[in-house]
Amino acid sequence: MLEVALLPLSPAVEPAVLALNNAHAAELSWLDRDRLTLLLRQAFHARRIGEVDGFLLAFDQSAAYDSPNYLWFRQRYRRFVYVDRVVVAPAARGRGYAGLLYADLFDRAGRAGHDVVVCEVNRDPPNPASDAFHARQGCAEMGQATIHHGSKTVRYLARVIEPQAMQPTRCGPVCPPG
């Protein structure tokens, strides 16, 4: 596999993020520019690969986020990191990018003292590729819900991670987020 850089989701790439997201709105949910900007401001972790071959957006328990899926976890966990969306462009699939984005998130969450990363996957309409991917990541089902007036059923998943002590870095004891 080629070495790839994981980069922050910056304002300069927001149009490409929005386009990739909305090309997969059935799996992720549609966003407009203002909503994306708001979500990025609240994100615990927002990373991309390449110009935007893929991206991941995650929140911790302190986000002011109104997603019914996020709220489901908030009612059940005191501390958590919630993967709101992860997607890889069709031309970039099969290179392990989603796994790299998740590994980066697991590392960041552990360094921040979190012990669980959570997400949801569509059950109806089904998303077998996402089911298989999350199983490989070690995610286990915690529950299910029917949302959006019965138009979608989701499975709630969690992956336990080991919190890590903050490691010294080249940028000193406090590094920029991301």
C-alpha positions as CSV (number, residue, x, y, z in Angstrom):
1,M,0.0,0.0,0.0
2,L,1.2,3.5,-0.8
3,E,1.9,5.8,2.1
4,V,-0.8,8.4,2.5
5,A,-1.2,11.5,4.5
6,L,-4.1,12.0,6.9
7,L,-4.9,15.7,6.8
8,P,-7.4,18.0,8.6
9,L,-10.7,18.9,7.0
10,S,-9.9,22.5,6.2
11,P,-12.3,25.2,4.8
12,A,-10.5,24.9,1.5
13,V,-11.7,21.3,0.9
14,E,-15.3,21.8,2.2
15,P,-16.8,21.9,-1.3
16,A,-15.1,18.5,-2.1
17,V,-16.2,17.1,1.2
18,L,-19.8,18.2,0.6
19,A,-19.8,16.7,-2.9
20,L,-18.5,13.3,-1.7
21,N,-20.9,13.3,1.3
22,N,-23.9,14.1,-0.8
23,A,-23.0,11.5,-3.5
24,H,-23.5,9.0,-0.6
25,A,-26.4,10.8,1.1
26,A,-28.4,7.5,1.3
27,E,-25.8,6.1,3.6
28,L,-24.6,9.3,5.4
29,S,-27.5,11.9,5.1
30,W,-27.5,15.0,3.0
31,L,-25.7,18.1,4.1
32,D,-25.7,21.7,2.9
33,R,-22.7,24.0,3.2
34,D,-23.9,25.7,6.4
35,R,-24.6,22.5,8.2
36,L,-21.2,21.1,7.2
37,T,-19.4,24.2,8.5
38,L,-21.3,23.9,11.8
39,L,-20.5,20.2,12.1
40,L,-16.8,20.8,11.4
41,R,-16.6,23.5,14.1
42,Q,-17.9,21.0,16.7
43,A,-15.9,18.0,15.6
44,F,-13.7,16.1,17.9
45,H,-11.9,14.7,14.9
46,A,-12.2,15.6,11.2
47,R,-9.7,14.1,8.8
48,R,-9.3,13.4,5.1
49,I,-7.1,11.4,2.8
50,G,-5.7,13.2,-0.2
51,E,-7.6,16.1,-1.7
52,V,-10.7,14.2,-0.5
53,D,-10.3,10.6,-1.4
54,G,-12.1,9.9,1.8
55,F,-13.0,11.5,5.1
56,L,-14.1,10.8,8.6
57,L,-16.0,13.2,10.9
58,A,-16.5,12.4,14.6
59,F,-17.8,14.1,17.8
60,D,-17.3,13.5,21.4
61,Q,-20.0,13.6,24.1
62,S,-19.9,17.4,24.5
63,A,-21.0,18.3,21.0
64,A,-24.3,20.2,20.5
65,Y,-25.5,17.8,17.8
66,D,-29.1,16.9,17.2
67,S,-28.7,13.6,15.3
68,P,-31.0,11.0,16.7
69,N,-28.2,8.5,16.5
70,Y,-25.8,10.7,18.4
71,L,-28.4,11.4,21.0
72,W,-29.0,7.6,21.4
73,F,-25.4,7.2,22.5
74,R,-25.5,10.3,24.6
75,Q,-28.3,8.8,26.7
76,R,-26.3,5.7,27.3
77,Y,-22.7,6.7,27.7
78,R,-21.0,9.3,29.9
79,R,-18.0,9.6,27.6
80,F,-17.6,8.5,24.0
81,V,-16.5,9.4,20.5
82,Y,-19.2,9.1,17.9
83,V,-18.3,8.5,14.2
84,D,-20.9,10.6,12.4
85,R,-19.7,9.8,8.9
86,V,-16.9,8.1,7.1
87,V,-16.8,7.7,3.3
88,V,-14.2,6.8,0.6
89,A,-14.6,7.9,-3.0
90,P,-15.4,5.0,-5.3
91,A,-12.2,5.5,-7.3
92,A,-10.1,5.2,-4.1
93,R,-11.8,2.1,-2.6
94,G,-9.9,-1.0,-1.9
95,R,-6.8,0.8,-0.7
96,G,-7.6,0.5,3.1
97,Y,-8.4,4.2,3.5
98,A,-11.4,3.7,5.7
99,G,-9.3,1.5,8.0
100,L,-6.6,4.2,8.1
101,L,-9.1,6.8,9.0
102,Y,-10.5,4.6,11.8
103,A,-7.1,3.7,13.2
104,D,-6.2,7.4,13.3
105,L,-9.5,8.1,15.2
106,F,-8.9,5.2,17.6
107,D,-5.4,6.6,18.4
108,R,-6.7,10.1,18.9
109,A,-9.6,9.0,21.1
110,G,-7.3,6.8,23.2
111,R,-4.9,9.7,23.7
112,A,-7.8,11.9,24.8
113,G,-8.7,9.4,27.4
114,H,-11.8,7.9,25.7
115,D,-12.5,4.2,26.1
116,V,-15.2,3.7,23.5
117,V,-15.8,4.7,19.9
118,V,-19.4,4.4,18.7
119,C,-21.3,4.6,15.4
120,E,-24.4,3.4,13.6
121,V,-24.8,1.4,10.4
122,N,-28.0,1.2,8.3
123,R,-29.8,-2.0,8.7
124,D,-32.7,-1.0,6.4
125,P,-31.8,0.1,3.8
126,P,-29.0,-2.4,4.2
127,N,-25.3,-1.5,3.9
128,P,-23.5,-4.9,3.8
129,A,-20.1,-3.3,3.0
130,S,-20.3,-1.1,6.1
131,D,-21.4,-4.1,8.2
132,A,-18.4,-6.1,7.1
133,F,-16.0,-3.1,7.6
134,H,-17.2,-2.4,11.1
135,A,-17.0,-6.1,12.0
136,R,-13.3,-6.1,10.9
137,Q,-12.8,-3.0,13.1
138,G,-14.0,-4.9,16.2
139,C,-17.3,-3.1,16.6
140,A,-20.2,-4.9,18.4
141,E,-23.9,-4.2,18.2
142,M,-25.3,-2.3,21.2
143,G,-28.9,-1.8,20.0
144,Q,-31.1,-0.9,17.1
145,A,-33.6,1.9,16.3
146,T,-36.0,2.9,13.6
147,I,-35.6,6.6,12.7
148,H,-36.8,9.3,10.3
149,H,-40.5,8.3,10.6
150,G,-39.8,4.7,9.9
151,S,-37.8,5.2,6.7
152,K,-34.5,3.9,8.1
153,T,-33.5,1.3,10.7
154,V,-30.0,1.4,12.1
155,R,-27.7,-0.8,14.2
156,Y,-25.8,0.9,17.0
157,L,-22.2,-0.3,17.3
158,A,-19.4,0.2,19.8
159,R,-15.7,-0.6,19.8
160,V,-13.8,-0.5,23.2
161,I,-10.4,1.1,23.0
162,E,-7.6,1.5,25.5
163,P,-7.2,5.0,26.8
164,Q,-3.5,6.0,26.5
165,A,-1.4,8.4,28.4
166,M,-0.5,11.5,26.5
167,Q,2.8,10.9,24.7
168,P,5.4,13.6,24.4
169,T,5.6,15.0,20.9
170,R,7.8,17.2,18.8
171,C,5.4,20.1,19.2
172,G,5.5,20.0,23.0
173,P,2.9,19.0,25.6
174,V,0.0,20.5,23.7
175,C,-0.4,20.0,19.9
176,P,-3.0,21.4,17.6
177,P,-6.1,19.2,17.3
178,G,-6.4,16.7,14.6
